[in-house]
Amino acid sequence: MNELERVHDSDLLRGMLTAGLLLAAALQAVVSWDSYLRPQGALAWQLRELPVWERTATILLGEDTAGFLKFVRDTVPEEARLILPPRSAGSAYEEIGLMQYFLIPRDLHNCGRNEIEACIRRATGENTYILALYYFPPRELARETRRQIHFDENRGVFAPP
């Protein structure tokens, strides 16, 4: 094989590799468009008129959770204190920083893991609310000083009487 044939073969191989990479990039672009970009773009377009917090909640946590957060915002006054569950079950509702983003300017507090009963007993102020989830707070204890407002069978808010 002479030098000219070797150069021609390496140019042919380089061209085939370039064509393969371009084909792979085009295939990835089509898959990305169909699987992610178009559906997410359509969702973003549908949500464009919602308030920023609600749009973020819908995209990040889902429509059901966004609906519950809207219920909490509508039920708990902005100047109120809201007691959240302790950080233990891994729920987004336990993350005070995340909930502060969605519920600002409300004053948010977590109960400690080992002081749930004491925390609920202290939550007696006339402007203090307790977030109600299926596992928090102990229902009978919260009902001693609060009335329950349901969002659904597992979630709601305990409000002052």
Buried (B, 14 or more C-beta within 10 A) or exposed (E): EEEEEEEEEEEEEEEEEEEEEEEEEEEEEEEEEEEEEEEEEEEEEEBEEBEEBBBBBBBEBEEEBBBBBBBBBEBBEEEBBBBBBBBBEEBBBBBBEBBBBBBEEBBBBBBEEEEBEEBBEEBEEEEBBBBBBEEBBEEEBBEEBBEEBEBEEEBBBBBBE
